Amino acid sequence: MVETVRYTYRLRPGRRARAALLDEWSRCRWLWNEAVHQQRSGRKPTFGKLKKDSLPSLEYTRNGFKLKNHRLVLSKGIIVPVVWSRELLSAPSSVRVYQDSLGHWYASFVVRCEAAAIPEPDLPGIGIDWGGEDHRDDYRARLRPAAPGPPSPVCRRTGQGPAQDGTAPPAQRPAAI
């Protein structure tokens, strides 16, 4: 089975590359806003105006970028070094170049790869008994004030068990909620 995944890497654009990316973003934003303005169909457009404070994000398909000498080469000759943390599994079909709120640039590549098969478990399963009622009882015990005097010889959590000195356990009192 083949699946589509995204691999995101940090970019280290130089001053010229950063300026070129921002110029490209400005051109794209102007074209988008102009398309919204020129649409005269009488119905609301399916896309809205881009805000001036929106962060740069550029999408490139296969024809708009290439990888050369471990660098990302975008259309219009923008060359950006990539911090490769792992190899791509296949040739990317598209890339999204974007800037985050801290000013860092990233490239998110879309690649196709074989889905890893999940091995079948040998056992029917592992269960953990959290003892939900016991936790609830502990919580209630913490909410109610402690009784004056020496601690009760009966287990506070379960309310069972003989006293350690052999005497009968005290009478149960209703729990205050």
C-alpha positions in Angstrom: 0.0 0.0 0.0 1.3 3.4 -0.9 0.7 6.5 1.2 1.4 10.2 0.9 3.4 11.8 3.7 5.0 15.3 4.4 8.6 15.8 5.4 9.3 19.2 6.9 12.9 20.6 7.0 14.3 23.9 8.2 15.6 26.3 5.6 18.5 28.7 5.9 17.9 31.3 3.3 20.5 34.0 2.9 19.7 37.7 2.7 19.1 37.6 -1.1 17.0 34.4 -1.0 14.9 35.8 1.9 14.3 39.0 -0.1 13.4 37.0 -3.2 10.9 34.8 -1.2 9.2 37.8 0.3 9.0 39.5 -3.2 7.4 36.4 -4.6 5.0 36.2 -1.7 4.1 39.9 -2.3 3.4 39.2 -6.0 1.3 36.2 -5.2 -0.7 38.1 -2.5 -1.3 41.0 -5.0 -2.5 38.6 -7.7 -4.8 36.8 -5.3 -6.4 40.0 -4.0 -6.8 41.3 -7.5 -8.6 38.1 -8.5 -11.0 38.6 -5.6 -11.5 42.2 -6.6 -12.2 41.4 -10.3 -14.7 38.6 -9.7 -18.0 40.1 -10.6 -20.3 37.1 -10.6 -22.7 38.4 -7.9 -22.0 35.6 -5.5 -19.4 35.7 -2.8 -16.0 34.3 -3.8 -14.9 31.0 -2.3 -11.7 32.7 -1.2 -11.2 35.8 0.9 -8.7 38.6 0.8 -5.3 37.9 2.3 -4.5 40.0 5.3 -1.5 42.2 5.3 -0.2 40.5 8.4 -0.5 37.0 7.1 2.7 34.9 7.1 4.4 34.0 3.8 3.5 30.6 2.4 4.3 29.5 -1.2 3.3 26.3 -2.9 5.3 24.8 -5.7 4.5 21.8 -7.9 7.0 19.5 -9.6 7.7 22.1 -12.3 8.3 24.9 -9.9 11.2 23.5 -7.9 14.1 21.0 -8.0 16.7 19.7 -5.6 20.2 20.3 -6.7 23.4 19.7 -4.6 21.3 19.3 -1.5 19.7 22.7 -2.0 16.2 23.7 -2.9 16.0 25.6 -6.2 12.7 27.4 -6.7 11.4 29.1 -9.8 12.9 32.5 -10.6 16.3 31.2 -9.5 15.7 31.3 -5.8 18.3 28.9 -4.2 17.8 28.0 -0.5 20.0 25.7 1.6 18.1 23.0 3.4 18.9 21.5 6.8 18.5 17.8 6.0 17.6 15.8 9.1 16.7 12.7 7.1 16.6 11.6 3.5 13.5 11.8 1.4 12.0 8.4 0.6 11.2 9.4 -3.0 11.2 12.3 -5.3 8.9 15.0 -3.9 5.7 15.9 -5.9 5.3 19.3 -4.3 6.8 21.6 -1.7 5.4 24.3 0.5 7.8 27.0 1.6 6.6 29.0 4.6 7.7 31.2 7.4 6.6 30.7 11.0 5.7 33.4 13.5 9.4 33.5 14.8 10.7 34.3 11.3 12.1 30.8 10.6 11.6 29.4 7.1 10.6 25.8 6.4 10.1 23.5 3.4 7.4 20.8 3.6 7.9 18.2 0.9 5.1 15.8 -0.2 6.4 12.3 -1.0 4.9 8.9 -1.7 6.2 5.9 0.2 5.2 2.3 1.0 3.1 2.1 4.1 4.8 0.2 6.9 2.9 -2.9 7.9 1.9 -3.1 11.5 3.0 -6.4 13.0 0.3 -8.6 14.5 0.6 -8.9 18.3 1.5 -12.3 19.7 -0.8 -11.9 22.7 -4.5 -11.0 22.8 -3.6 -7.7 24.4 -2.3 -5.9 27.4 -4.7 -4.2 29.8 -4.1 -1.9 32.7 -6.5 -1.9 35.6 -6.6 1.7 36.8 -9.1 0.8 39.6 -11.4 3.7 38.8 -13.5 3.3 41.9 -10.4 3.3 44.2 -9.2 6.5 42.6 -12.6 8.1 43.1 -12.6 6.9 46.8 -9.2 8.4 47.3 -10.3 11.7 45.8 -13.4 11.8 48.1 -11.2 10.9 51.1 -9.0 13.9 50.3 -12.0 16.2 50.1 -13.6 15.3 53.5 -11.9 16.6 56.6 -10.0 14.0 58.7 -11.7 12.8 61.8 -10.2 14.0 65.1 -8.2 11.5 67.2 -5.9 8.7 66.3 -6.0 7.2 62.8 -8.4 4.5 62.2 -7.0 0.9 62.2 -9.2 0.2 59.2 -7.8 0.8 55.7 -9.0 4.2 54.6 -9.0 3.3 51.0 -11.1 0.1 51.1 -12.7 0.5 54.4 -12.0 -3.2 55.1 -9.7 -5.3 57.2 -9.4 -6.0 61.0 -7.5 -3.6 63.2 -3.9 -4.5 63.8 -4.4 -4.7 67.5 -7.2 -7.3 67.2 -10.1 -5.1 68.1 -13.3 -4.8 66.0 -13.3 -2.1 63.3 -15.2 1.1 64.1 -18.7 1.6 62.6 -18.8 3.0 59.0 -19.9 6.6 58.7 -21.4 8.0 55.5 -18.9 9.8 53.3 -19.5 13.5 52.8 -19.4 14.6 49.2 
